[in-house]
Amino acid sequence: GTDLPGGKSLNGFDYLTEGQGDYLTGGQGLTYSTQPVIFGDRTVQIQDWRIRQVSSDLLSVTNENGNVSRIYRSDGTVRGNAKEWGGYVIEDLGEPTC
């Protein structure tokens, strides 16, 4: 996050009061984000992280630098860095299908 004057911090998803720019600790309203959440074909991208179903039985959590944080298999096993199953192997997000 980013430290702001007065001990406040911005993590990219903090609530703002309308028109004032004051940061709230919670409540209702729109959030401020410098990079929106993007949806694609079996993919969700949050800033530089991509969560993608890379095959019928694999879900990959990948950073845009190519490092695969986790691979979740449908049988319940969890694996680490296997770049061939990364969420950025196919650069295009595709159109959302759900």
Secondary structure, 3 states (H helix, E strand, C coil): CEEEHHHEEECCCCEECCCCCCECCCCCCCECCCCCCEEECCEEEECCEEEEEEECCEEEEEECCCCEEEEEECCCCEECCCHHHCCCCCCCCCCCCC
